Amino acid sequence: MSDLRIDDATTSGASAGLRAAANRLSPVIRAVQALDTDAAGVNALAAELDLGDQTVVMALNGLGAELTKLASQVDAAAAEFAVTDQALAADAAR
């Protein structure tokens, strides 16, 4: 019988890494939102830069939400692995 175990450090590390990546997006989003698009000087260019800012912010917010969701899924998978490990250990002890 082989040991087919994904240890807690693996899943908790993955979850922590995903959450950290999502958290690191916040300062980037704030920086993009703080850009002074009027400094471009030309109204059409400023409008395009503003639209670009909004698009980037929406994309980064979406990415952050997906990273957080993925971290939650990793946590759920880790919980299921733990249940399976316990069941296998109980079966092996019989």
C-alpha positions in Angstrom: 0.0 0.0 0.0 1.4 3.4 -0.9 1.0 6.6 0.9 -1.0 9.0 -1.3 -1.1 12.1 0.9 -1.1 15.7 0.1 0.3 17.3 3.2 -1.3 20.3 5.0 1.8 22.4 4.3 1.3 22.1 0.6 -2.4 23.2 0.5 -1.9 25.9 3.2 1.1 27.2 1.3 -0.9 27.4 -1.9 -3.8 29.0 -0.2 -1.6 31.6 1.5 0.2 32.4 -1.7 -3.0 33.0 -3.6 -4.4 35.2 -0.9 -1.1 37.1 -0.7 -1.2 37.7 -4.5 -4.8 39.0 -4.2 -3.8 41.3 -1.4 -0.8 42.7 -3.4 -3.2 43.9 -6.1 -4.7 46.5 -3.8 -1.9 49.0 -3.9 -1.6 48.6 -7.7 -5.3 49.3 -8.0 -5.1 52.4 -5.8 -2.1 53.6 -7.8 -3.9 53.2 -11.2 -6.9 55.0 -9.8 -4.7 57.9 -8.6 -3.2 58.5 -12.0 -3.9 62.0 -13.2 -5.1 61.4 -16.7 -5.7 65.1 -17.3 -1.9 65.6 -17.1 -1.8 64.1 -20.6 -2.9 67.5 -21.8 -5.0 66.6 -24.7 -8.7 65.9 -23.9 -9.0 62.9 -26.2 -5.8 61.3 -24.9 -6.9 62.0 -21.3 -10.3 60.3 -22.0 -8.5 57.3 -23.4 -6.1 57.1 -20.5 -9.1 57.4 -18.1 -10.9 54.6 -19.9 -7.7 52.5 -19.8 -7.4 53.2 -16.0 -10.9 52.0 -15.5 -10.4 48.9 -17.6 -7.2 48.0 -15.7 -8.8 48.5 -12.3 -11.8 46.3 -13.3 -9.4 43.6 -14.5 -7.3 43.7 -11.4 -10.3 43.7 -9.1 -11.6 40.6 -11.1 -8.2 39.0 -10.8 -8.1 39.6 -7.0 -11.6 38.1 -6.6 -10.7 35.0 -8.6 -7.4 34.5 -6.6 -9.4 34.7 -3.4 -12.0 32.3 -4.8 -9.2 29.9 -5.9 -7.7 30.1 -2.4 -11.0 29.2 -0.9 -11.3 26.2 -3.3 -7.8 25.1 -2.2 -8.9 25.3 1.4 -12.0 23.2 0.6 -9.9 20.6 -1.2 -7.5 20.5 1.8 -10.4 19.8 4.1 -11.6 17.0 1.8 -8.1 15.5 1.7 -8.0 15.5 5.5 -11.3 13.6 5.6 -10.0 11.1 3.1 -6.8 10.7 5.0 -8.7 10.0 8.2 -10.9 7.5 6.5 -8.0 5.7 5.0 -6.1 5.6 8.3 -9.2 4.2 10.0 -9.5 1.5 7.3 -5.8 0.7 7.6 -6.1 0.3 11.4 -8.8 -2.3 11.1 
